[in-house]
Amino acid sequence: MKTFNTEKFCHQLISLRADKTQQAFADEIGINRSTLSLLETGKQLPTLEILNKICDFSKTIIDEFFIENEKDGLIYLMGNMDESDRKKIGTMIEKIHTREKYGVLARRCLDDISK
C-alpha cells in the first residue's frame, strides 16, 4: 500500500517557492494563498488537482510523493485499542493475508489445469 509522503511534499513546496512571497507563488501555480500556507505546513493534503498543478510546475511526477508502506492500513487503527482487541485484529489480518495467498495459488492451479 502506498501512502502520501507529506513531509517530502511540504519540503518540495517550500523549496519551489524559494524567496517568493506565498501570494506570488500561489498566483503563479494557480491556488489560493491560504491553501498554499496550509499545504506548506502539512495541515492540509493537496487535492489531486492541486498535486497535478504542483507537479506540472516543478516538472516532477506524482509518484515521487508516495512511498510504499509495509504495513497494512488496519495496523494504524490498532494504536488506540485494548491489547486483547489488537491480538484479535492481528489474527484476522493474518487470516486475510493467508486467504489471499491461497486464492492466488488456486487461480494459478486453475490456469495450469485449463492449459
Secondary structure as GFF3:
##gff-version 3
##sequence-region A 1 115
A	DSSP	beta_strand	2	4	.	.	.	ID=ss1
A	DSSP	alpha_helix	6	17	.	.	.	ID=ss2
A	DSSP	alpha_helix	22	29	.	.	.	ID=ss3
A	DSSP	alpha_helix	33	41	.	.	.	ID=ss4
A	DSSP	alpha_helix	48	58	.	.	.	ID=ss5
A	DSSP	three_ten_helix	62	65	.	.	.	ID=ss6
A	DSSP	beta_strand	66	68	.	.	.	ID=ss7
A	DSSP	alpha_helix	73	77	.	.	.	ID=ss8
A	DSSP	three_ten_helix	78	80	.	.	.	ID=ss9
A	DSSP	alpha_helix	83	114	.	.	.	ID=ss10
###
